Amino acid sequence: MNRRAACTGILVALALVGPVQASNGRYPGLGMDYSTAIQYDFSSLDVPHQPHTVTTNGYFDITTAVHFRLTTIDEIWVGTEISPVTDTRPGERRWLGGTGLNITDVNWYHQGYVSSFRLGKFDVPFGRAQDAAPGLYTSDFVAPYALGGMNGGTYEYRFYTDHWGTIAPSLSAYAADTSVLSRSFLRPSQQARRADGGATNTGKLNNAAVVVNWRSPAAIPFLEVQVGYMSNHKGDVSAASPTAANEQMRAASVRYMIPFVATTELGPTLAGRYMDLVPFVEYVKVHNENGVPGFDTRYLTTSLTLDAGRFAYGLTHTNKKISPSGGPDSNEYLTEASMVYHVTGLVDVALSGGRSRQGGQTSGLLGVSITLNGSF
């Protein structure tokens, strides 16, 4: 596949949906979700007996999801993200540097009454900390088990009763993307290769995740529970990965909303009188993380969110225990406190600060972002 083929595919999709008019509710049609954020990160690396190394990074993070509505239940999704694709160097002062364009999703999405599926390039629905925990940095910290941009498919079936609520098991089969869509555009970058190795990089749909979500039983209406198991095969043994092993993950999470005002009506929320407290806990156990033999890890994420009118306050801590084969255990962590102010229904201002320890180095973190969200 090359650029011409990719452009041809998009043009074919446009031709299939015919003349499109957003927001008129007709099918075929066109819709889009978007998020445009400008963020500034400040980090201070703590090295004993040495001056702190200060690194700053200002950048745009623009995500879009364009969906071509074929019918009322079938859509073609094309997702993109414009953001930094290279890391900052310690002590660097960077502004709008290292920016590239990534194709994050290209899939057929079917949303039926009791079932749904995606076929194509998609995010594996495994783990919730990357989305459910408040803060600006937790999603990056738990990225090793939050797999995105995989090629394959996922299927979910939803069972519902008044007593038990919704129980939704799902099955995903996938492999790492090594097509032209795996590279970053707008800047020099390399396409992923099978020779790069790593878990899921098999070229076959022999990697799988089974997840069960349980939501809103009658006795505990604001409860959300997820349990999941993931098995990823090792990639090719090569110079990049002379040894490799299969990877397994087990995950369990609980999220619960405690409303202070015993109503879920829209009026109190719009008037700024609604308040709720949301605790969240997730535990993930990983064997042979990223296909590295004997590199076992355990993630424990705990968070608490207070929604109060236009404000949302959050506190999140993620501990990562590393148990390498033949070596001593060690711990890495990320702790951050955050606040979001909903200026309007579309504009948010967020502030997050905390401390992180990764790779034997401890850093102080501070970030601020302004985000415009919308859809049509």
C-alpha positions as CSV (number, residue, x, y, z in Angstrom):
1,M,0.0,0.0,0.0
2,N,1.3,3.5,-0.8
3,R,0.1,7.1,-0.6
4,R,-1.7,6.9,-3.9
5,A,-3.6,3.8,-2.8
6,A,-4.5,5.4,0.5
7,C,-5.8,8.5,-1.2
8,T,-7.7,6.3,-3.7
9,G,-9.3,4.4,-0.8
10,I,-10.6,7.7,0.8
11,L,-11.9,8.9,-2.6
12,V,-13.7,5.6,-3.0
13,A,-15.3,6.0,0.4
14,L,-16.4,9.5,-0.4
15,A,-17.9,8.2,-3.7
16,L,-19.8,5.5,-1.9
17,V,-21.5,8.0,0.5
18,G,-22.4,10.3,-2.4
19,P,-23.4,13.9,-1.8
20,V,-23.0,14.5,2.0
21,Q,-24.7,17.1,4.2
22,A,-23.6,17.2,7.7
23,S,-26.1,17.5,10.6
24,N,-29.3,17.0,8.5
25,G,-29.7,13.4,9.8
26,R,-29.9,11.9,6.3
27,Y,-28.1,8.7,5.1
28,P,-25.7,8.5,3.4
29,G,-24.1,11.4,5.3
30,L,-20.9,12.8,6.9
31,G,-20.1,13.4,10.5
32,M,-17.0,14.4,12.5
33,D,-15.8,14.5,16.1
34,Y,-12.9,16.8,16.8
35,S,-10.7,17.9,19.7
36,T,-8.1,20.7,19.3
37,A,-5.8,21.2,22.3
38,I,-2.8,23.4,22.8
39,Q,-0.7,22.2,25.7
40,Y,2.4,23.3,27.5
41,D,4.4,20.8,29.6
42,F,7.0,21.6,32.2
43,S,9.2,18.9,33.7
44,S,12.1,19.1,36.2
45,L,14.4,16.1,36.4
46,D,15.8,15.5,39.9
47,V,19.3,14.2,40.0
48,P,21.0,14.0,43.4
49,H,23.8,16.5,44.0
50,Q,23.2,18.2,40.6
51,P,21.1,21.1,39.4
52,H,17.6,20.3,38.2
53,T,17.3,19.8,34.5
54,V,14.2,21.7,33.2
55,T,12.5,20.7,30.0
56,T,9.6,22.5,28.4
57,N,7.4,21.4,25.5
58,G,4.5,23.4,23.9
59,Y,2.5,21.8,21.2
60,F,-0.9,21.2,19.5
61,D,-2.7,18.0,19.9
62,I,-5.5,17.8,17.2
63,T,-7.6,14.7,16.9
64,T,-10.4,14.1,14.4
65,A,-12.7,11.2,13.7
66,V,-14.5,11.5,10.4
67,H,-17.3,9.0,10.0
68,F,-19.0,8.4,6.6
69,R,-22.6,7.3,7.5
70,L,-23.6,4.6,5.1
71,T,-26.8,3.6,7.0
72,T,-28.3,4.3,10.4
73,I,-26.1,1.6,11.9
74,D,-23.1,1.4,9.6
75,E,-20.2,3.9,9.3
76,I,-16.7,4.1,7.9
77,W,-14.4,5.8,10.4
78,V,-11.1,7.6,9.6
79,G,-9.3,8.9,12.7
80,T,-6.2,11.2,12.7
81,E,-4.0,12.9,15.3
82,I,-1.6,15.7,14.8
83,S,0.8,15.9,17.8
84,P,4.5,15.5,18.7
85,V,5.9,12.1,17.4
86,T,9.4,12.6,18.8
87,D,10.5,12.9,22.5
88,T,12.1,16.0,23.9
89,R,15.7,15.9,25.0
90,P,16.5,16.6,28.7
91,G,16.9,20.4,29.0
92,E,15.3,21.2,25.7
93,R,13.0,24.1,25.3
94,R,10.7,23.1,22.5
95,W,7.7,24.9,20.9
96,L,5.7,23.2,18.1
97,G,8.6,20.9,17.4
98,G,8.5,17.2,16.4
99,T,5.0,17.4,15.1
100,G,3.6,14.7,12.8
101,L,0.3,13.3,11.5
102,N,-0.7,9.8,12.5
103,I,-3.6,7.8,11.1
104,T,-5.1,6.3,14.2
105,D,-8.3,4.6,12.9
106,V,-9.6,3.3,9.5
107,N,-12.5,0.9,10.1
108,W,-16.0,-0.2,9.4
109,Y,-18.1,0.4,12.5
110,H,-21.4,-1.3,12.9
111,Q,-23.7,-0.4,15.8
112,G,-26.7,-2.6,16.1
113,Y,-29.4,-2.8,18.8
114,V,-27.7,-5.6,20.8
115,S,-24.3,-6.0,19.1
116,S,-21.5,-3.9,17.4
117,F,-18.2,-4.5,15.7
118,R,-15.3,-2.8,14.1
119,L,-13.2,-4.1,11.2
120,G,-9.9,-2.4,10.1
121,K,-7.5,-0.3,12.2
122,F,-8.8,0.3,15.7
123,D,-8.0,0.6,19.4
124,V,-8.3,-2.6,21.3
125,P,-11.0,-2.1,24.0
126,F,-8.9,-3.4,26.9
127,G,-8.3,-1.4,30.1
128,R,-9.9,1.8,31.2
129,A,-7.3,3.9,33.0
130,Q,-6.2,5.6,29.8
131,D,-9.7,7.2,29.6
132,A,-11.3,7.0,33.0
133,A,-8.6,8.3,35.2
134,P,-8.3,12.1,35.4
135,G,-5.1,14.1,34.5
136,L,-3.0,14.8,31.5
137,Y,-0.3,12.2,31.8
138,T,-1.8,8.9,33.0
139,S,-2.7,7.7,29.5
140,D,0.9,7.8,28.5
141,F,2.0,5.9,31.6
142,V,-0.3,3.0,31.0
143,A,0.3,2.9,27.2
144,P,2.0,-0.5,27.4
145,Y,-1.3,-2.3,27.9
146,A,-3.6,0.3,26.1
147,L,-3.1,-0.9,22.6
148,G,-4.1,1.4,19.8
149,G,-3.8,1.4,16.0
150,M,-4.1,-2.4,15.6
151,N,-5.3,-4.1,12.5
152,G,-8.1,-6.6,12.9
153,G,-11.5,-6.6,14.3
154,T,-13.6,-6.5,17.6
155,Y,-17.1,-7.8,18.3
156,E,-19.3,-7.0,21.3
157,Y,-22.7,-8.4,22.2
158,R,-24.9,-6.8,24.9
159,F,-27.2,-8.6,27.3
160,Y,-29.7,-6.5,29.2
161,T,-32.1,-7.2,32.0
162,D,-33.8,-4.8,34.4
163,H,-32.2,-6.6,37.4
164,W,-28.7,-7.2,36.2
165,G,-28.2,-4.2,33.9
166,T,-26.0,-4.5,30.9
167,I,-23.4,-7.3,30.5
168,A,-21.3,-6.9,27.4
169,P,-18.7,-9.5,26.5
170,S,-16.3,-8.6,23.6
171,L,-13.7,-10.5,21.5
172,S,-10.9,-8.8,19.6
173,A,-8.4,-10.4,17.2
174,Y,-5.6,-8.2,15.8
175,A,-2.0,-7.6,14.8
176,A,0.4,-4.6,14.9
177,D,0.0,-2.3,11.8
178,T,3.0,-2.5,9.5
179,S,1.4,-0.8,6.5
180,V,2.1,2.7,5.3
181,L,-0.4,3.9,7.8
182,S,2.0,3.0,10.6
183,R,4.3,5.9,9.8
184,S,4.0,9.5,10.7
185,F,3.3,12.0,8.0
186,L,4.3,15.7,7.7
187,R,7.8,14.8,8.8
188,P,10.5,12.2,8.1
189,S,9.6,8.9,9.7
190,Q,9.9,5.2,9.1
191,Q,7.2,2.7,8.5
192,A,6.9,-0.1,11.1
193,R,8.4,-3.4,10.0
194,R,8.0,-7.0,10.9
195,A,11.7,-7.1,11.7
196,D,11.1,-4.6,14.5
197,G,9.8,-7.5,16.6
198,G,7.8,-7.0,19.8
199,A,4.5,-8.5,20.9
200,T,1.6,-8.4,18.4
201,N,4.0,-7.8,15.5
202,T,3.1,-11.1,13.8
203,G,1.4,-10.2,10.6
204,K,-1.4,-12.6,11.6
205,L,-4.6,-12.2,13.6
206,N,-3.3,-14.5,16.3
207,N,-3.4,-12.0,19.1
208,A,-6.6,-11.8,21.1
209,A,-8.4,-10.0,23.9
210,V,-11.5,-11.1,25.7
211,V,-13.3,-8.4,27.8
212,V,-16.5,-8.3,29.8
213,N,-18.1,-5.0,30.8
214,W,-20.9,-4.9,33.4
215,R,-22.8,-1.7,33.8
216,S,-25.7,-0.3,35.8
217,P,-27.3,-3.2,37.8
218,A,-30.6,-2.2,39.4
219,A,-29.2,-2.5,43.0
220,I,-26.1,-0.3,42.1
221,P,-27.1,1.8,39.2
222,F,-23.9,3.8,38.8
223,L,-21.5,0.8,38.9
224,E,-19.1,0.0,36.0
225,V,-17.0,-3.2,36.1
226,Q,-14.5,-4.5,33.5
227,V,-12.5,-7.7,33.5
228,G,-10.3,-8.8,30.6
229,Y,-7.6,-11.2,29.4
230,M,-5.2,-10.5,26.5
231,S,-2.8,-12.9,24.8
232,N,-0.2,-11.5,22.3
233,H,2.1,-13.6,20.3
234,K,5.8,-12.7,20.0
235,G,7.0,-11.1,16.8
236,D,9.8,-12.3,14.6
237,V,13.1,-13.1,16.3
238,S,15.6,-10.8,14.7
239,A,18.6,-8.5,15.4
240,A,16.1,-6.0,16.9
241,S,14.7,-8.7,19.3
242,P,17.1,-11.6,19.5
243,T,15.0,-13.2,22.2
244,A,11.2,-12.9,22.3
245,A,8.3,-14.4,24.3
246,N,4.5,-14.4,24.2
247,E,2.8,-11.7,26.3
248,Q,-0.2,-12.2,28.5
249,M,-2.3,-9.6,30.4
250,R,-5.1,-9.8,33.0
251,A,-7.1,-6.7,33.9
252,A,-9.9,-5.8,36.3
253,S,-11.3,-2.4,37.1
254,V,-14.2,-0.8,39.0
255,R,-15.7,2.7,38.6
256,Y,-18.5,4.0,40.6
257,M,-20.3,7.4,40.6
258,I,-21.7,8.8,43.9
259,P,-24.1,11.7,43.1
260,F,-24.6,14.2,45.9
261,V,-27.8,15.3,44.4
262,A,-30.1,12.3,43.9
263,T,-31.0,13.0,40.3
264,T,-29.6,12.5,36.9
265,E,-31.7,15.2,35.3
266,L,-30.1,17.7,33.0
267,G,-31.4,20.8,34.8
268,P,-29.2,20.7,37.9
269,T,-26.1,20.0,35.7
270,L,-26.7,23.0,33.4
271,A,-27.4,25.2,36.4
272,G,-24.0,24.2,38.0
273,R,-25.7,22.6,41.0
274,Y,-24.8,19.0,40.3
275,M,-22.0,17.3,42.2
276,D,-20.7,13.8,42.1
277,L,-17.7,11.8,43.4
278,V,-16.2,9.1,41.2
279,P,-13.7,6.6,42.6
280,F,-11.9,4.3,40.1
281,V,-9.5,1.4,40.6
282,E,-7.8,-0.7,38.0
283,Y,-5.3,-3.6,38.3
284,V,-3.4,-5.0,35.3
285,K,-0.9,-7.9,35.5
286,V,1.4,-8.3,32.6
287,H,3.7,-11.3,31.8
288,N,6.6,-10.7,29.4
289,E,5.7,-7.1,28.7
290,N,6.1,-6.2,25.0
291,G,7.4,-9.7,24.4
292,V,10.5,-9.3,26.6
293,P,11.1,-12.7,28.4
294,G,10.8,-12.5,32.1
295,F,9.9,-8.8,32.2
296,D,6.8,-9.0,34.3
297,T,4.9,-5.9,35.5
298,R,1.9,-5.0,37.6
299,Y,0.0,-1.7,37.3
300,L,-2.3,-0.4,40.0
301,T,-4.2,2.8,39.2
302,T,-6.4,4.5,41.8
303,S,-8.2,7.8,41.2
304,L,-10.8,10.1,42.6
305,T,-12.8,12.7,40.7
306,L,-15.0,15.4,42.1
307,D,-17.4,17.0,39.6
308,A,-18.8,20.3,40.9
309,G,-20.6,22.4,38.4
310,R,-18.2,23.7,35.8
311,F,-15.2,22.3,37.7
312,A,-13.8,18.8,37.9
313,Y,-11.0,18.0,40.4
314,G,-9.0,14.8,40.1
315,L,-6.3,12.9,41.9
316,T,-4.6,9.9,40.3
317,H,-1.8,7.5,41.3
318,T,-0.5,4.7,39.2
319,N,2.1,2.3,40.6
320,K,4.1,0.0,38.3
321,K,5.9,-2.8,39.9
322,I,8.6,-4.4,37.8
323,S,9.7,-8.0,38.4
324,P,12.4,-8.9,36.0
325,S,13.5,-12.5,35.8
326,G,16.7,-13.0,37.8
327,G,16.8,-9.4,39.1
328,P,15.4,-7.4,42.0
329,D,12.0,-5.9,42.0
330,S,11.6,-2.1,41.4
331,N,8.8,0.4,41.4
332,E,7.9,3.2,39.0
333,Y,5.0,5.6,39.6
334,L,3.0,8.6,38.4
335,T,1.0,10.8,40.8
336,E,-0.9,13.8,39.5
337,A,-3.5,16.2,40.8
338,S,-5.6,17.9,38.2
339,M,-8.4,20.5,37.7
340,V,-10.6,21.1,34.6
341,Y,-12.8,24.2,34.2
342,H,-15.5,23.8,31.6
343,V,-15.6,27.3,30.2
344,T,-18.5,26.4,27.8
345,G,-19.9,23.2,26.5
346,L,-17.1,23.1,24.0
347,V,-14.1,24.7,25.7
348,D,-12.1,23.2,28.6
349,V,-9.1,24.6,30.5
350,A,-7.1,21.9,32.3
351,L,-4.2,22.1,34.8
352,S,-2.3,19.1,36.1
353,G,0.8,18.7,38.3
354,G,2.6,15.9,40.0
355,R,5.6,13.6,40.2
356,S,6.8,10.7,38.2
357,R,9.5,8.0,38.5
358,Q,10.5,6.1,35.4
359,G,13.7,4.4,34.3
360,G,15.3,5.2,37.7
361,Q,14.7,9.0,37.3
362,T,12.4,11.2,39.3
363,S,10.7,14.2,37.7
364,G,8.3,16.9,38.7
365,L,5.5,17.6,36.1
366,L,3.3,20.5,35.4
367,G,1.0,20.9,32.4
368,V,-1.7,23.3,31.2
369,S,-4.0,22.8,28.2
370,I,-6.9,24.6,26.5
371,T,-9.2,22.3,24.5
372,L,-11.9,22.9,22.0
373,N,-14.2,19.9,21.5
374,G,-17.0,19.4,19.1
375,S,-18.9,17.4,16.6
376,F,-21.3,17.6,13.7
